[in-house]
Amino acid sequence: MSAGQSEAAATDQQLAKFASGLRVKVAIVDNKPVNCPSGDGGCFQSELTLSMPRELAPDFARGDFKIFFSAMAPVAEVQGEGLRSRWLNGDLHVLEPVAGARFEAGKSYRYRLWTRGHFFSAYYVMPNMFLVSGKLAPRVIAATRPVIDPESGLERLPFVAPMQDEARLSTASADDATRWLTPERAFETYAARAQPPARPEFVILPTPSLVRRQPGPAIDLRQGIRLRLSNISQDAVAPALAAFTRSDRGPNLSVNVAPGKLAPEAYRIDASGGRIRIEAADAAGASYALRSLAQQAAFEGASLRPILIEDAPRFPFRGLHLDLARNFHSKAEVLKLIEQMGVYRLNRLHLHLSDDEGWRLQIRGLPELTEIGGYRCYEPTESRCLLPQLGSGSERDSPLNGYLTQPDYLDILRAAKQRSIEVIPEFDMPGHSRAAIRSMEARYRTLLAAGRKAEAERFRLVEPEDRTVYKSVQNYSDNTLNVCLESTYRFVEAVIEDVARLHAEAGTPLKTYHFGADETAGAWTDSPACRRVMASTGRTPTQLGAMFVERISNMVASKGMIAGGWSDGLGHVDPKLMPAAVQSNIWGDLFTKAPAEAHQHANRGWKAVISVPNTLYFDVPYAPDPLERGLDWPTRGTDTFRMFSFMPENLAANASVMTDIQNHPTKVADGDPLQPGRSIAGIQAQLWSETVRSDALVDYMLFPRLIATAERAWHRADWEPAYRAGGSYAFGDGQVDAAKLQSDWAGFQARLPAQLAQLRRAGIFYRIAPPGARISGGMLEANSEFPGAEMIEYRVRRGGWRTFTQPVRVSGPLELRTRSADGRRVSRTVEVEQR
């Protein structure tokens, strides 16, 4: 109906029609505006266009609606007719009509927004804006829902305008030397890297310590193998054995586990004389040997030439961190990743199971944690869900919501155990705890209403009289546990004990309990309970977080486990008040804090796990490009080569081969040396999920660069300079042998086609990079990130796709894409013009 037809109150049907007919367009205008409304770190300018449907109910014409949206940086100012913006909590904002606002059917309204920070990717925009009007059921605006591109399979946001003005959009400051990776620049980058040989001698990744051919005829595996196991059960290596057919007609494959003869997780393969003999230190080593053998046998077409392989890991800790809290990811996805961890010899799965946006594991006796904290929807009292965040929309049944049941978690633990993977659960505290706080407040209200006051207060995480005003890094004003309440510690202990029970039930005892401890906001300063604690202990407000870390760490240690935390939260404690065994994930900036922090924590005798965001955060873009997804606060791009080039045991040396976040060469000195006898425990790749909204995107952001992580975690390259206490490194200083690095990269690339084929068979939606390309003198030249692993296609004026095999004369607008070797998937399309 039109605005003047009826004065009746709007109906659910009319709101649904409004949500389906409202058109939305978002355009990023400028990352360097000169008129920022606030001077605290700059801003960017964007434009929001709302086009009203042709029919508009009278209530909506009079402004009886609100538009809720997510913006990860706070919107500072909105200019435009009839609407103002208000920040609510976290990234949730609302556009609400001003007094006297009127909206006309069919008319477009344009708003200019100034938002703090910068905006380098079209995928920063959060989808699923939604409408609220009175007591009507909220509705997601259809135009803002993400869609899946039918050709590439990638998520797209059709309501976001292309970002094309590199001068205004690629950087936020004049001294930033970052440039978009255009096809022309990608061509130069790929061409400058060493090219792989046409056919490698072996394809095993990660690289074994020794691989040597032996004389004699090939071993025919086409009839399968006759398996002989010594000192190990078949169940202990079952996932690795799945690659082999069993037969009485095949050659003998013997697996002998001899503890003490080899280093932990080490193995030896002797394939010669018509049989294959495997020796291993333990079940892990036996599994890794079988995985390596399967990779090589598949490459050689089941006719295995005699080969000797000797291998052992570089680090005891080789990890993958997966964030299920921000956006939920399924048990099936976790199980799929566990299998790939087994293939690539990663042995620690760090599951981030709680944060401000969600609690993702059932805890016995505390059902509210998942029944409420496992969901986001629009319900202002948060009695049945958390408020929407990260573009989750208003609907409780969104695929971004959910949790692992206890049977789900048991399945994950058992699958990990079969692959010699330790699962490290993390429940982030005392900051990043809004999901827990709101869930326990709902529990409190329910029990109090039932007259069960003592039970209601048993696990309450906030103090009603606390008047502290604070804001977390992610802009929450209510996300920090009160560390001065005994109920907080009862809650933490209840969680630890129930998770430990699940691990025991799965036959894999809980060894490491991670409680985050990072990014704690300035809470507690006006808490009566904390004033009493400070009076009795002499602690200051800033020392209360350390008190929590020390107490929880010792609680964990008392239960026979190792406490884990992020390095910033552990950096403020008194080491004398901590247990001897601690895991610290080092996530400081690689070019400033990380080298000293890693060494300080290792020098305390702690298990220092390198987790630096500049290379090991995989929620970042692969390249600086407005169509690459991911947050870029630590780096504008981490591709597979950058990860391959990383030197985890000599952090300062990375300055020799990497530029900083603004693409500047830098110098890093080892100012706090590692003490003799101390070492780095290992490395861990992190995938945070703020912008990762599907299981497919988990695959895409992890692979193939996770294979390079496995390479650096397992194998120390001969181009890595040995650690030198007090050393200093600068970009291009020659202290890293560039020729050896390039040669090693060429060998790694040569083995990738076989690995990508394995990923395809496993159903992994890995990233396919668009090609590099240029037109010179009317001739098209093109190359790919991984030569030999992919095909390049091009088309002129949107005609039919053709396969690129050699330089070809072209004219007019040109598009290119990369196609997987099996022909089933393509990259996003890029455009090239003649210069």
VOGU-3710 file (C-alpha; in Angstrom, 3 decimals, decimal comma):
1> msagqseaaa> 0,000/0,000/0,000  1,132/3,591/-0,490  1,946/6,034/2,303  -1,477/7,670/2,237  -3,786/4,671/1,919  -4,220/3,593/5,541  -3,362/4,723/9,029  -3,538/1,164/10,445  -0,515/-0,132/12,350  2,043/-1,892/10,192
11> tdqqlakfas> 1,809/-5,684/10,037  4,403/-8,456/9,954  3,580/-8,939/6,279  4,227/-5,272/5,544  7,544/-5,319/7,390  8,541/-8,423/5,453  7,629/-6,627/2,238  9,631/-3,583/3,328  12,676/-5,785/4,069  12,425/-7,514/0,693
21> glrvkvaivd> 11,889/-4,301/-1,285  14,369/-1,932/0,384  17,464/-1,481/-1,779  20,815/-0,861/-0,109  24,127/0,213/-1,587  27,356/0,817/0,334  30,328/2,581/-1,276  33,703/3,313/0,299  34,596/6,831/-0,794  37,916/7,807/0,795
31> nkpvncpsgd> 40,423/6,345/3,247  42,225/9,678/3,642  39,512/12,314/4,130  40,730/15,661/5,434  37,588/16,374/7,439  37,489/13,578/10,022  35,083/14,523/12,818  37,596/13,312/15,417  41,359/13,416/15,350  42,013/10,131/17,170
41> ggcfqseltl> 43,698/8,004/14,542  41,953/9,059/11,359  38,818/7,877/9,660  37,363/6,759/6,369  34,385/8,073/4,491  31,641/5,899/3,059  28,267/6,384/1,461  25,062/4,504/2,211  22,154/4,688/-0,219  18,707/3,473/0,833
51> smprelapdf> 16,144/3,196/-1,948  12,641/2,844/-0,583  10,301/0,283/-2,152  7,590/1,486/-4,504  5,004/0,692/-1,861  5,565/1,830/1,718  3,218/1,358/4,665  2,258/4,619/6,415  4,051/3,723/9,647  7,298/3,244/7,772
61> argdfkiffs> 6,767/6,433/5,792  6,534/8,229/9,151  9,803/6,658/10,276  8,455/3,924/12,519  11,408/1,627/11,888  15,053/1,173/12,789  17,872/-0,308/10,735  20,414/-2,340/12,698  23,835/-2,976/11,201  27,318/-4,155/12,168
71> amapvaevqg> 30,385/-1,956/11,755  33,610/-3,251/13,309  34,840/0,320/13,818  32,536/2,858/15,505  30,655/5,211/13,210  31,525/8,737/14,331  29,074/10,796/12,291  26,259/10,410/9,752  25,011/13,139/7,425  21,774/12,729/5,525
81> eglrsrwlng> 18,053/13,189/5,616  15,942/11,715/8,397  18,314/9,193/10,037  21,003/9,291/12,703  23,430/6,549/13,789  23,911/5,299/17,321  26,473/2,793/18,585  24,985/0,128/20,847  27,676/-2,384/21,868  30,489/-4,238/20,160
91> dlhvlepvag> 29,980/-3,650/16,457  26,187/-3,274/16,630  24,834/0,091/15,481  21,371/1,382/14,708  20,113/3,920/12,180  17,018/5,494/13,670  14,757/8,257/12,326  14,991/11,724/13,822  11,878/13,527/15,034  9,556/14,448/12,175
101> arfeagksyr> 11,295/12,242/9,627  9,306/11,344/6,500  10,215/8,831/3,811  8,677/8,586/0,350  7,979/5,383/-1,505  10,347/4,918/-4,460  12,761/7,643/-3,316  16,479/7,118/-2,678  18,186/8,598/0,381  21,925/9,084/0,521
111> yrlwtrghff> 23,972/9,227/3,724  27,610/10,137/4,217  29,308/8,237/7,063  32,581/8,985/8,829  33,970/5,956/10,637  37,140/5,627/12,694  40,019/3,669/11,208  40,402/2,578/7,589  38,619/0,336/5,115  40,776/-1,534/2,595
121> sayyvmpnmf> 38,486/-4,367/1,494  34,947/-4,600/0,191  34,576/-7,567/2,553  34,930/-5,391/5,643  31,270/-4,546/5,142  29,091/-6,749/7,329  25,998/-8,325/5,754  22,502/-8,999/7,120  21,336/-5,528/8,099  17,864/-5,863/9,594
131> lvsgklaprv> 14,692/-3,877/10,204  12,875/-3,500/13,518  9,506/-1,849/13,964  7,732/-1,893/17,310  6,818/-5,409/18,422  6,894/-6,887/14,930  9,284/-9,729/14,271  12,551/-8,250/12,934  13,431/-8,885/9,301  16,780/-9,120/7,547
141> iaatrpvidp> 16,998/-6,729/4,593  17,137/-9,098/1,636  19,482/-6,869/-0,371  22,178/-7,198/2,294  22,301/-10,980/2,458  25,518/-12,528/1,140  25,280/-14,668/-1,989  27,485/-17,387/-3,427  29,054/-16,702/-6,810  27,997/-19,615/-9,049
151> esglerlpfv> 31,338/-19,771/-10,864  33,958/-19,330/-8,127  31,884/-20,592/-5,206  32,982/-17,552/-3,196  30,748/-15,451/-1,000  29,864/-12,065/-2,538  28,207/-8,961/-1,108  26,233/-7,533/-4,045  25,195/-4,428/-2,103  28,821/-3,252/-1,774
161> apmqdearls> 30,125/-1,109/-4,626  33,486/-2,028/-6,217  36,520/-0,279/-4,759  38,450/1,003/-7,787  40,132/4,309/-6,900  43,563/3,130/-5,766  44,819/6,637/-4,973  42,036/7,296/-2,464  41,351/3,790/-1,187  44,525/1,676/-1,093
171> tasaddatrw> 46,152/3,407/1,898  45,180/5,568/4,859  48,299/7,722/5,049  50,814/9,298/2,727  53,726/7,283/4,136  52,089/3,904/3,460  53,920/2,273/0,541  51,365/-0,522/0,053  50,010/-0,984/-3,462  47,186/-3,177/-4,630
181> ltperafety> 48,295/-6,459/-6,156  46,902/-5,757/-9,605  47,270/-8,450/-12,287  50,229/-6,525/-13,708  52,001/-6,427/-10,316  51,127/-10,055/-9,650  52,745/-10,919/-12,990  55,970/-9,233/-11,881  55,834/-10,911/-8,453  55,340/-14,419/-9,832
191> aaraqpparp> 57,896/-13,927/-12,580  60,536/-12,848/-10,048  60,172/-16,049/-8,042  62,094/-19,180/-8,927  60,172/-21,508/-11,216  59,584/-25,139/-10,239  61,037/-28,051/-12,201  58,697/-29,760/-14,644  58,516/-32,926/-12,547  59,922/-33,278/-9,055
201> efvilptpsl> 61,717/-36,380/-7,827  59,463/-36,647/-4,786  56,318/-34,834/-3,584  56,259/-35,446/0,162  55,278/-32,437/2,278  56,357/-31,405/4,777  59,887/-32,100/3,575  61,591/-35,110/5,196  65,040/-34,802/6,730  66,483/-37,234/4,191
211> vrrqpgpaid> 65,137/-38,692/0,954  67,358/-40,917/-1,175  66,670/-43,211/-4,096  67,863/-46,783/-3,852  68,749/-49,300/-6,573  66,457/-52,040/-7,733  63,105/-52,538/-9,448  59,956/-50,607/-8,565  57,585/-52,014/-5,963  54,168/-52,741/-7,475
221> lrqgirlrls> 51,410/-51,539/-5,149  48,515/-52,065/-7,553  47,460/-55,282/-5,793  47,580/-53,590/-2,391  49,890/-54,419/0,498  50,326/-57,227/3,022  50,440/-55,466/6,377  52,568/-56,607/9,305  52,366/-54,602/12,546  54,764/-54,933/15,488
231> nisqdavapa> 54,276/-53,230/18,855  51,350/-51,176/17,595  47,661/-51,793/17,030  45,942/-51,273/13,724  43,524/-48,834/15,362  46,426/-46,562/16,340  47,268/-45,925/12,675  43,871/-46,543/11,064  43,398/-43,084/9,443  46,846/-43,256/7,821
241> laaftrsdrg> 46,233/-46,832/6,637  43,057/-45,755/4,838  45,153/-44,778/1,808  46,265/-48,383/1,245  44,416/-51,397/-0,102  44,967/-54,600/1,858  45,701/-57,782/-0,087  47,518/-61,086/0,292  48,995/-60,623/-3,195  50,777/-57,334/-2,600
251> pnlsvnvapg> 54,270/-56,650/-1,264  54,986/-56,777/2,450  54,589/-53,530/4,387  55,937/-53,941/7,907  55,502/-51,310/10,610  57,587/-51,685/13,738  57,348/-49,274/16,672  60,521/-49,254/18,753  60,343/-46,656/21,547  63,688/-45,124/22,394
261> klapeayrid> 65,388/-46,116/19,168  64,275/-42,945/17,354  63,336/-39,462/18,550  59,647/-38,875/19,406  57,474/-38,763/16,253  60,429/-39,800/14,065  60,299/-42,532/11,441  62,334/-44,366/8,826  61,062/-45,876/5,555  63,141/-48,391/3,601
271> asggririea> 61,370/-49,353/0,377  63,657/-51,761/-1,485  64,024/-55,378/-2,435  60,339/-55,681/-3,216  59,144/-54,772/0,277  58,627/-51,751/2,524  59,902/-51,524/6,101  58,826/-48,759/8,458  60,433/-48,106/11,817  58,923/-45,496/14,101
281> adaagasyal> 59,379/-44,148/17,590  55,685/-44,184/18,397  52,191/-44,241/16,889  52,603/-40,669/15,655  55,811/-41,523/13,801  54,215/-44,644/12,291  51,252/-42,595/11,060  53,500/-39,923/9,587  55,534/-42,588/7,790  52,388/-44,046/6,253
291> rslaqqaafe> 51,217/-40,572/5,195  54,548/-39,844/3,509  54,528/-43,230/1,804  50,964/-42,645/0,560  51,863/-39,247/-0,896  54,816/-40,623/-2,821  53,056/-43,804/-3,956  50,096/-41,837/-5,310  52,495/-39,580/-7,212  54,331/-42,538/-8,757
301> gaslrpilie> 51,154/-44,246/-9,871  51,321/-47,114/-7,361  54,638/-48,257/-8,793  57,053/-47,113/-6,112  60,701/-46,803/-7,045  62,988/-47,885/-4,192  63,466/-45,070/-1,723  64,934/-44,405/1,718  63,333/-41,758/3,926  64,517/-40,674/7,365
311> daprfpfrgl> 62,550/-38,022/9,181  61,966/-36,286/12,504  60,137/-33,089/13,502  61,726/-29,725/13,957  59,358/-28,675/16,763  57,370/-30,727/19,259  54,485/-28,217/18,978  52,958/-27,773/15,511  49,588/-26,151/15,882  46,403/-24,896/14,283
321> hldlarnfhs> 44,059/-22,533/16,113  40,448/-22,429/14,955  37,992/-19,815/16,231  34,507/-21,296/16,586  33,306/-18,488/18,846  32,933/-15,414/16,634  31,153/-17,345/13,892  30,350/-20,982/14,490  31,781/-23,738/12,304  30,465/-27,256/12,163
331> kaevlklieq> 31,721/-30,487/13,679  32,076/-31,814/10,125  34,448/-28,966/9,284  36,534/-29,577/12,399  36,769/-33,294/11,605  37,802/-32,515/8,034  40,575/-30,244/9,298  41,746/-32,846/11,803  42,291/-35,252/8,921  44,341/-32,651/7,045
341> mgvyrlnrlh> 46,357/-31,976/10,187  47,176/-35,674/10,196  48,244/-35,533/6,553  50,591/-32,586/7,202  51,872/-33,678/10,641  50,333/-30,876/12,697  49,800/-32,142/16,232  47,991/-29,454/18,270  44,408/-28,313/17,608  43,647/-25,177/19,607
351> lhlsddegwr> 39,866/-24,657/19,642  38,729/-21,145/20,582  35,381/-22,068/22,123  34,186/-18,855/23,730  34,356/-15,146/23,146  32,107/-12,087/23,313  30,033/-13,337/20,377  29,411/-16,922/21,404  29,940/-19,888/23,723  30,363/-23,037/21,638
361> lqirglpelt> 30,618/-26,103/23,905  27,940/-27,619/26,118  28,918/-27,601/29,794  27,131/-29,980/32,134  25,012/-28,148/34,693  25,221/-24,816/32,857  22,925/-25,246/29,839  22,429/-21,489/29,450  25,971/-21,147/28,122  24,969/-22,754/24,831
371> eiggyrcyep> 21,177/-22,388/24,848  21,620/-18,608/25,092  25,331/-17,965/24,471  25,408/-20,210/21,411  22,992/-17,971/19,504  22,666/-14,382/18,316  19,322/-12,870/17,420  17,406/-9,665/18,009  15,980/-10,007/21,503  16,901/-6,898/23,551
381> tesrcllpql> 16,719/-8,555/26,993  19,096/-11,321/25,848  17,004/-13,918/27,650  17,156/-16,441/24,803  20,108/-15,246/22,690  22,869/-12,663/22,492  22,371/-9,497/20,486  23,569/-9,715/16,865  27,215/-9,033/16,086  29,495/-9,412/13,048
391> gsgserdspl> 26,653/-9,276/10,558  24,884/-12,288/12,022  21,447/-10,772/11,420  18,305/-10,997/13,520  17,520/-14,694/13,039  18,279/-17,277/15,721  18,466/-20,093/13,169  21,286/-18,430/11,218  24,086/-20,842/10,152  26,484/-18,480/11,945
401> ngyltqpdyl> 24,984/-19,700/15,241  25,291/-23,020/17,016  27,517/-25,030/19,321  29,192/-28,368/19,825  27,216/-30,826/21,886  29,152/-32,990/24,306  28,852/-35,985/21,912  30,183/-33,718/19,120  33,201/-32,819/21,222  33,829/-36,466/22,088
411> dilraakqrs> 33,834/-37,295/18,367  36,384/-34,533/17,784  38,594/-35,744/20,633  38,531/-39,341/19,384  39,311/-38,331/15,804  42,217/-36,193/17,029  43,543/-38,983/19,236  43,631/-41,375/16,268  45,880/-38,876/14,489  48,142/-38,133/17,487
421> ievipefdmp> 46,699/-34,628/17,823  46,263/-32,955/21,196  43,130/-30,831/21,451  43,645/-27,628/23,451  40,316/-26,058/24,453  40,233/-22,315/25,044  37,591/-20,353/26,936  38,790/-16,758/26,824  38,731/-14,950/30,199  38,517/-12,522/31,954
431> ghsraairsm> 38,060/-10,298/28,887  36,318/-11,538/25,731  33,702/-13,065/28,043  30,438/-11,366/27,139  28,752/-14,582/25,990  29,465/-16,175/29,361  28,401/-13,084/31,300  25,069/-12,633/29,515  24,296/-16,352/29,680  24,965/-16,472/33,411
441> earyrtllaa> 22,890/-13,335/33,931  19,967/-15,042/32,196  20,525/-18,029/34,476  20,602/-15,705/37,481  17,289/-14,095/36,550  15,585/-17,452/35,991  16,744/-18,969/39,276  16,045/-15,804/41,245  12,495/-15,727/39,914  12,138/-19,332/41,101
451> grkaeaerfr> 13,217/-18,355/44,607  16,624/-20,059/44,351  18,791/-17,052/45,265  21,883/-18,918/46,508  21,966/-21,088/43,400  21,421/-18,016/41,234  24,456/-16,296/42,717  26,733/-19,335/42,647  28,073/-18,679/39,132  27,231/-15,006/38,666
461> lvepedrtvy> 30,063/-13,220/36,864  29,224/-9,567/37,480  28,713/-7,371/40,509  25,556/-5,218/40,246  27,165/-2,428/42,283  30,172/-2,216/39,957  29,902/1,150/38,195  33,123/0,890/36,169  32,902/2,367/32,674  35,221/0,811/30,106
471> ksvqnysdnt> 35,396/-0,223/26,473  37,265/-3,238/25,118  39,365/-3,332/21,953  36,318/-4,695/20,128  34,135/-1,892/21,590  32,268/-3,846/24,243  31,309/-2,113/27,472  30,323/-5,257/29,374  32,582/-8,149/28,368  34,931/-8,644/31,331
481> lnvclestyr> 34,460/-11,019/34,260  34,771/-9,465/37,685  37,985/-11,057/38,940  37,251/-10,118/42,553  34,184/-12,351/42,908  34,536/-15,887/44,225  31,638/-16,864/41,958  33,919/-16,140/38,988  36,437/-18,735/40,148  33,698/-21,263/40,897
491> fveaviedva> 32,480/-20,791/37,330  35,943/-21,248/35,809  36,575/-24,367/37,861  33,217/-25,859/36,880  34,096/-25,381/33,199  37,587/-26,850/33,589  36,336/-29,904/35,440  33,597/-30,674/32,931  35,930/-30,304/29,950  38,496/-32,515/31,695
501> rlhaeagtpl> 35,765/-35,112/32,242  35,021/-35,153/28,504  38,697/-35,626/27,651  38,932/-38,503/30,108  35,821/-40,112/28,622  37,414/-39,922/25,155  40,576/-41,602/26,444  42,724/-38,540/25,828  43,404/-36,702/29,114  43,249/-32,910/29,092
511> ktyhfgadet> 46,893/-31,792/29,064  46,622/-28,070/28,306  43,793/-25,734/29,268  43,927/-22,332/27,547  42,103/-19,439/29,148  43,126/-16,627/26,818  43,856/-13,828/29,312  44,334/-11,354/26,439  43,081/-7,846/25,725  41,510/-7,287/29,122
521> agawtdspac> 39,784/-3,905/29,228  40,188/-1,395/32,089  37,484/-2,952/34,210  37,040/-3,150/38,021  38,175/0,380/38,901  34,798/1,151/40,480  33,958/-2,294/41,850  33,271/-2,548/45,604  34,497/-6,156/45,617  37,732/-5,121/43,920
531> rrvmastgrt> 38,251/-2,224/46,314  38,122/-4,753/49,132  40,597/-7,041/47,363  42,969/-4,155/46,647  42,791/-3,047/50,271  43,692/-6,527/51,494  46,376/-7,362/48,914  47,910/-4,003/48,035  47,245/-4,593/44,342  46,355/-1,739/42,004
541> ptqlgamfve> 43,479/-1,946/39,474  45,935/-2,727/36,672  47,373/-5,625/38,717  44,023/-7,336/39,207  44,198/-8,971/35,780  47,567/-10,487/36,710  46,016/-11,749/39,933  43,362/-13,578/37,902  45,948/-15,104/35,564  48,104/-16,272/38,449
551> risnmvaskg> 45,179/-17,802/40,320  43,705/-19,608/37,298  47,124/-20,851/36,187  47,726/-22,396/39,579  44,211/-23,834/39,630  44,917/-25,512/36,298  48,316/-26,759/37,492  46,750/-28,229/40,627  44,656/-30,462/38,361  47,745/-31,808/36,592
561> miaggwsdgl> 47,444/-29,662/33,467  49,423/-26,892/31,787  47,809/-23,440/31,707  47,908/-21,625/28,379  47,366/-17,965/27,548  48,127/-15,286/25,005  51,420/-13,552/25,633  50,059/-10,081/26,413  47,922/-11,397/29,272  50,814/-13,456/30,627
571> ghvdpklmpa> 53,261/-10,594/30,332  51,993/-8,760/33,435  52,229/-11,597/35,937  54,835/-12,172/38,604  56,676/-15,270/37,308  57,376/-16,329/40,901  53,624/-16,637/41,471  53,075/-18,787/38,372  53,426/-22,567/38,035  56,585/-23,849/36,392
581> avqsniwgdl> 54,815/-25,171/33,286  52,995/-22,535/31,206  52,172/-22,240/27,507  52,471/-18,730/26,082  51,231/-17,988/22,560  53,472/-15,174/21,351  51,320/-12,811/19,289  53,214/-9,520/19,483  54,166/-7,670/16,312  56,974/-9,473/14,503
591> ftkapaeahq> 58,917/-6,271/13,836  58,667/-4,772/17,346  57,579/-6,759/20,416  57,630/-10,405/19,376  61,375/-11,249/19,445  61,864/-9,959/22,983  58,548/-11,338/24,224  59,245/-14,816/22,842  62,661/-14,936/24,461  61,493/-13,511/27,794
601> hanrgwkavi> 58,793/-16,147/28,094  61,047/-18,977/26,917  63,723/-17,825/29,361  61,199/-18,308/32,188  61,042/-21,960/31,206  57,630/-21,525/29,611  56,528/-23,205/26,409  56,784/-20,280/23,943  54,645/-20,980/20,866  55,213/-18,519/18,023
611> svpntlyfdv> 51,815/-17,224/16,875  52,747/-13,829/15,433  49,947/-12,201/13,416  52,223/-10,822/10,675  52,591/-14,305/9,187  50,603/-16,770/11,287  47,159/-15,152/11,338  45,201/-16,632/8,466  42,121/-14,455/8,812  44,199/-11,796/7,033
621> pyapdplerg> 44,105/-11,220/3,259  46,316/-13,248/0,959  47,236/-10,025/-0,833  46,538/-6,275/-0,643  43,507/-6,119/-2,892  40,002/-4,726/-2,273  38,500/-8,083/-3,272  40,595/-10,147/-0,868  38,794/-10,891/2,356  40,087/-10,725/5,906
631> ldwptrgtdt> 41,188/-8,232/8,545  44,447/-6,440/7,837  45,476/-4,838/11,129  48,675/-6,980/11,348  49,552/-7,213/7,649  48,121/-6,233/4,291  48,817/-9,676/2,890  50,204/-13,098/3,788  50,463/-15,388/0,801  51,909/-18,886/0,780
641> frmfsfmpen> 55,390/-17,628/-0,117  55,476/-15,214/2,826  54,515/-18,034/5,176  57,096/-20,318/3,560  59,766/-17,623/4,139  59,052/-17,300/7,848  61,879/-18,091/10,316  60,345/-19,077/13,659  63,558/-19,695/15,600  65,152/-16,396/14,636
651> laanasvmtd> 62,346/-13,845/14,666  64,564/-10,813/14,124  65,934/-12,380/10,917  62,521/-12,061/9,262  63,291/-8,377/8,753  65,805/-9,514/6,117  63,068/-10,855/3,827  59,816/-9,127/4,849  58,565/-5,558/4,923  56,314/-4,195/7,646
661> iqnhptkvad> 52,584/-3,496/7,512  53,111/-0,326/5,450  55,434/-2,166/3,063  58,532/-0,448/4,427  61,896/-2,124/4,906  62,726/-2,216/8,576  65,484/-3,201/10,964  65,027/-5,525/13,931  67,564/-6,266/16,646  67,527/-9,157/19,064
671> gdplqpgrsi> 67,616/-6,967/22,149  66,560/-9,625/24,662  68,488/-12,777/23,735  67,427/-16,346/24,278  69,410/-17,878/27,115  71,579/-20,947/26,457  69,581/-24,129/26,863  66,255/-22,409/26,173  64,313/-22,880/22,930  61,124/-22,122/21,063
681> agiqaqlwse> 58,489/-24,835/21,555  56,897/-24,472/18,126  54,564/-22,460/15,942  50,820/-22,185/15,512  48,653/-20,857/12,691  45,570/-18,910/13,781  42,241/-18,576/12,004  39,987/-16,057/13,737  36,469/-15,976/12,372  35,113/-12,414/12,554
691> tvrsdalvdy> 34,907/-12,286/8,751  34,812/-16,050/8,098  31,126/-16,855/7,800  31,101/-20,371/6,324  32,949/-23,668/6,481  34,035/-23,161/2,872  35,731/-19,892/3,839  37,575/-21,703/6,634  39,118/-23,934/3,968  39,775/-20,972/1,686
701> mlfprliata> 41,591/-18,902/4,306  43,669/-21,831/5,579  44,779/-23,565/2,398  47,249/-23,683/0,776  49,183/-21,481/3,196  48,642/-23,958/6,057  50,804/-26,411/4,078  53,629/-23,862/4,242  53,043/-23,593/8,000  53,441/-27,353/8,292
711> erawhradwe> 56,646/-27,101/6,273  58,175/-24,542/8,646  56,930/-26,383/11,742  58,381/-29,749/10,671  61,405/-28,886/8,541  64,218/-26,428/9,138  65,488/-25,073/5,825  69,197/-24,658/5,124  68,654/-21,016/4,102  67,523/-20,047/7,610
721> payraggsya> 70,398/-18,341/9,447  71,197/-19,894/12,804  70,064/-17,929/15,806  72,739/-15,490/16,972  72,126/-13,851/20,320  71,981/-10,079/19,920  71,896/-10,234/16,129  70,484/-7,409/14,037  68,791/-7,699/10,637  67,599/-5,299/7,953
731> fgdgqvdaak> 65,648/-5,847/4,760  67,826/-7,164/1,941  70,977/-7,300/4,072  72,002/-10,689/2,636  72,002/-12,516/5,957  69,355/-14,817/4,526  70,628/-16,663/1,446  68,102/-15,456/-1,143  69,256/-17,923/-3,818  68,774/-20,893/-1,497
741> lqsdwagfqa> 65,380/-19,563/-0,405  64,235/-19,261/-4,006  65,554/-22,721/-4,867  63,776/-24,223/-1,881  60,563/-22,420/-2,843  60,817/-23,809/-6,381  61,022/-27,324/-4,975  58,078/-26,681/-2,674  56,016/-25,342/-5,599  56,873/-28,409/-7,661
751> rlpaqlaqlr> 55,280/-30,619/-5,009  52,132/-28,516/-4,643  50,167/-29,937/-7,618  50,085/-33,321/-5,911  49,073/-31,685/-2,620  46,300/-29,620/-4,208  44,961/-32,776/-5,847  44,899/-34,402/-2,399  42,993/-31,388/-1,028  40,444/-31,643/-3,831
761> ragifyriap> 39,867/-35,323/-3,108  39,351/-34,439/0,561  36,741/-31,809/-0,306  38,881/-28,843/0,793  37,774/-25,549/-0,769  41,307/-24,106/-0,979  42,099/-20,697/-2,427  42,857/-20,431/-6,115  44,721/-17,194/-6,757  43,793/-15,154/-9,812
771> pgarisggml> 46,563/-15,048/-12,411  49,157/-12,417/-12,994  48,850/-10,794/-16,404  49,966/-7,883/-18,539  49,463/-6,657/-22,094  52,628/-5,427/-23,740  52,658/-4,317/-27,349  49,231/-5,859/-27,828  50,422/-9,253/-26,574  48,891/-10,860/-23,505
781> eansefpgae> 51,300/-12,507/-21,090  50,075/-14,387/-18,043  51,426/-16,528/-15,203  50,120/-18,175/-12,046  51,070/-18,345/-8,397  51,749/-22,080/-8,648  52,976/-22,966/-12,156  51,977/-26,434/-13,245  49,215/-26,697/-10,659  46,586/-24,641/-12,464
791> mieyrvrrgg> 45,367/-23,469/-15,863  44,848/-19,866/-16,927  41,803/-18,767/-18,936  41,025/-15,469/-20,646  38,211/-13,885/-22,587  37,815/-10,726/-24,638  34,747/-8,473/-24,320  32,980/-11,076/-22,139  33,105/-13,677/-24,898  33,850/-17,355/-24,431
801> wrtftqpvrv> 36,670/-18,480/-22,145  39,881/-19,683/-23,814  42,856/-21,508/-22,303  46,042/-19,435/-22,182  49,110/-21,427/-23,209  51,485/-18,795/-24,612  51,559/-15,051/-25,307  48,701/-14,117/-27,638  47,707/-10,918/-29,432  44,580/-9,335/-27,950
811> sgplelrtrs> 42,647/-6,088/-28,122  39,952/-4,507/-26,003  38,876/-5,216/-22,408  40,212/-8,496/-21,141  39,308/-10,779/-18,236  41,337/-13,643/-16,781  40,895/-16,329/-14,168  42,688/-19,412/-12,917  41,128/-22,877/-13,162  42,049/-25,846/-10,977
821> adgrrvsrtv> 43,825/-28,747/-12,645  40,694/-30,908/-12,522  38,695/-28,148/-14,209  36,047/-27,992/-11,477  36,860/-24,687/-9,778  37,944/-21,204/-10,811  39,401/-18,186/-9,088  37,737/-14,818/-8,988  37,999/-12,956/-12,295  40,415/-10,060/-12,820
831> eveqr> 40,542/-7,415/-15,554  43,553/-6,276/-17,558  43,810/-3,313/-19,897  46,457/-2,312/-22,377  48,605/0,486/-20,969
//
